[in-house]
Amino acid sequence: AQSVAQPEDQVNVAEGNPLTVKCTYSVSGNPYLFWYVQYPNRGLQFLLKYITGDNLVKGSYGFEAEFNKSQTSFHLKKPSALVSDSALYFCAVRVMNSGYSTLTFGKGTMLLVSP
Amino acid sequence: NAGVTQTPKFRILKIGQSMTLQCTQDMNHNYMYWYRQDPGMGLKLIYYSVGAGITDKGEVPNGYNVSRSTTEDFPLRLELAAPSQTSVYFCASSYSQSTEAFFGQGTRLTVV
């Protein structure tokens, strides 16, 4: 069975400081990894994904994430946080295989950026 | 572009009532999904479909049914509403397993 862990319920950071939102995963096989963001009363919006290739993936709004196979992690990062980045962030994983595999989400991490 | 459209946005049901949550997408995606979101629990997959006429159960299918008669539409049916089904429901679609999913804006359902 595949699973995703987001160990922090909430991350607080001051505007202008770098931010990291942590994600670790467990799959049997090679993973597809995704980050989504959810603003209040809205659906999830795609930020970035790792399929294959470079371990550092760049996405929307200045976010990036680094795939680390040995640590089974896919942490979301941004060099300089904005107040408008405050939202709920979800990491998700599915496993690459010849059949169908479901997309499994973590429980989410609330990011609060203070002015 | 409309993307994924869900209706209604809000609904209050009495215990035992039934309803259908509508979902339609205009991106010609094969894959469609229904998730429920509960506070602190993330998203749980209810049902999914890999194409018209093909559906399968996700992690939490009990109390729900789906159909996929066309590529565009993937309605979710609640037959006998229970308070445990109070949640926010999201429909999503994707082109393939390696591409990102697009989400609707959600339906907030309260069962009283």
Interface residues (C-beta under 8 A of the other chain):
Chain A: D9 Y32 F34 Y36 N41 R42 G43 L44 Q45 F46 K49 I51 F90 R94 M96 Y100 S101 T102 L103 T104 F105 G106 K107 G108
Chain B: V4 Y33 Y35 G40 M41 G42 L43 L45 Y48 V50 D56 G58 E59 F90 A92 Q97 S98 E100 A101 F102 F103 G104 Q105 G106
